[in-house]
Amino acid sequence: MNETALKPDTKQIVVDEIFPHQPETLWKTLTTASLMGRWLMVPAGFEPVEGKRFTYQTTPAGAWDGTIECQVLEVTENERLAYAWKGGHAENAGYGSPLDTVVTFILTRVENGTRLRLIHSGFVLPKNETAFQKMGEGWKKVVQNIGAIAGGNN
């Protein structure tokens, strides 16, 4: 895990939902690049392998080209996936300001389904306030999309 995400003065986004799917079904949705593109963004170079680097591309802002640099930090099949999420540029304030965070998905089998807990940690406030607010709302929708895609025709 990176140092920023471990600092006590950082904030995190937590989204917790229970879905009527098996962990294996949600895992497939979380770790298949084509399915990831349906619930978030299409990753370039993603594989669920520790150490693997990949990128997402989003809307550029100011000096930032919109590239989100990621690296898989932890993989426990059907249970846990964590990756570094870095982007932004030092010249930007608000959207596109530097971000050095970690996204973690935790799957836990529960009666009649699986609990999906998303934790996006490492937001330094006030520097990352814009990202913290926007992504806090965005991740709620993303988690719902993960559940919907897992329940559909993958």
C-alpha atoms as one frame of an Amber mdcrd trajectory, in Angstrom:
protein
   0.000   0.000   0.000   1.265   3.518  -0.649   2.279   5.912   2.133  -0.430
   8.483   1.381  -3.221   5.951   1.853  -1.844   5.019   5.279  -1.616   8.540
   6.684  -4.139   9.172   9.473  -5.062  12.636   8.119  -6.460  11.242   4.878
 -10.100  10.515   4.062 -11.673   7.523   2.421 -14.811   6.729   0.476 -16.637
   3.572   1.531 -19.529   1.987  -0.364 -21.058  -1.172   1.088 -23.756  -3.211
  -0.693 -25.112  -6.747  -0.612 -25.938  -8.414  -3.917 -27.755 -11.713  -4.597
 -24.755 -13.082  -6.498 -21.991 -15.512  -5.619 -18.535 -14.019  -4.940 -17.232
 -15.733  -8.094 -19.787 -13.858 -10.224 -18.886 -10.474  -8.747 -15.170 -11.315
  -9.000 -15.522 -11.954 -12.733 -17.233  -8.560 -13.113 -14.470  -6.850 -11.101
 -11.540  -8.486 -12.901 -12.547  -8.876 -16.566 -11.325  -5.868 -18.566 -14.317
  -5.793 -20.928 -16.741  -5.884 -17.986 -14.725  -3.239 -16.091 -15.305  -0.975
 -19.078 -19.054  -1.343 -18.546 -19.042  -0.301 -14.884 -16.204   2.242 -14.822
 -13.761   2.782 -17.702 -11.985   0.426 -20.075  -8.584  -0.336 -18.516  -5.511
  -0.534 -20.732  -3.285  -3.456 -19.751  -5.268  -4.717 -16.743  -4.752  -8.228
 -15.395  -5.599  -9.332 -11.829  -1.930 -10.002 -11.050  -0.033  -8.330  -8.202
   2.433  -5.768  -9.531   0.663  -5.399 -12.893   0.488  -1.784 -14.081  -2.465
  -0.481 -16.087  -4.204   2.781 -16.922  -7.651   4.306 -17.213  -8.290   7.319
 -19.430 -10.738  10.010 -18.328 -11.453  13.645 -19.178  -8.241  15.740 -19.227
  -8.056  18.935 -17.156  -5.512  21.731 -17.423  -1.996  20.291 -17.354  -3.316
  16.753 -16.638  -3.834  14.511 -19.659  -6.604  12.474 -17.963  -4.505   9.333
 -17.493  -5.033   7.434 -14.244  -1.971   5.320 -13.466  -2.769   2.129 -11.569
  -0.863  -0.823 -10.181  -2.397  -3.983  -8.753  -1.363  -4.202  -5.103  -3.298
  -7.214  -3.838  -5.245 -10.099  -5.360  -7.057 -12.771  -3.382  -9.323 -14.499
  -5.878 -13.045 -14.115  -5.150 -12.235 -12.075  -2.006 -10.070  -8.977  -2.452
  -8.655  -6.751  -5.178  -6.656  -3.583  -4.429  -4.862  -1.215  -6.768  -3.079
   2.117  -6.614  -4.937   4.986  -8.326  -2.759   7.977  -9.222  -3.498  10.918
 -11.477  -3.664  14.640 -11.798  -1.013  17.311 -12.150   0.622  19.646  -9.625
  -0.432  22.723 -11.637  -4.131  21.866 -11.270  -6.467  22.861  -8.476  -9.829
  21.138  -8.083 -10.537  18.583 -10.799  -7.258  17.166 -12.030  -5.215  17.988
  -8.918  -2.681  15.309  -7.899  -4.236  12.163  -6.472  -2.302   9.264  -4.884
  -4.879   6.797  -3.561  -5.814   3.122  -3.288  -9.017   1.420  -4.471  -9.935
  -1.823  -2.681 -12.814  -4.196  -3.408 -13.662  -6.743  -0.695 -16.083  -9.609
  -1.323 -17.601 -11.477   1.622 -20.059 -14.354   1.274 -23.253 -13.682   3.229
 -26.608 -15.423   3.460 -28.262 -15.231   0.029 -25.385 -13.476  -1.700 -22.226
 -11.434  -1.368 -21.307  -8.220   0.404 -19.272  -5.920  -1.844 -17.328  -3.274
   0.046 -15.425  -0.657  -1.929 -12.883   1.494  -0.101 -11.126   4.316  -1.957
  -8.544   5.641   0.507  -5.852   8.276   0.636  -7.652  11.541  -0.177  -5.697
  14.475   1.259  -8.033  17.358   2.105  -8.392  20.127   1.118  -6.131  19.375
  -1.888  -8.301  16.423  -3.036 -11.672  17.849  -1.938 -13.094  18.011  -5.488
 -12.123  14.399  -6.270 -13.332  13.220  -2.856 -16.780  14.771  -3.347 -17.266
  13.769  -7.003 -15.865  10.266  -6.598 -17.869   9.726  -3.413 -21.051  10.118
  -5.442 -19.613   8.335  -8.475 -18.529   5.201  -6.621 -22.087   4.695  -5.299
 -23.302   4.479  -8.907 -20.351   2.309  -9.939 -21.067  -0.258  -7.201 -24.715
  -0.429  -8.300 -23.533  -0.935 -11.892 -21.209  -3.757 -10.800 -24.175  -5.532
  -9.199 -26.379  -4.984 -12.245 -23.721  -6.244 -14.682 -22.980  -9.266 -12.459
 -26.681 -10.111 -12.502 -26.988  -9.698 -16.266 -25.660 -11.567 -19.200 -21.925
 -11.147 -18.726
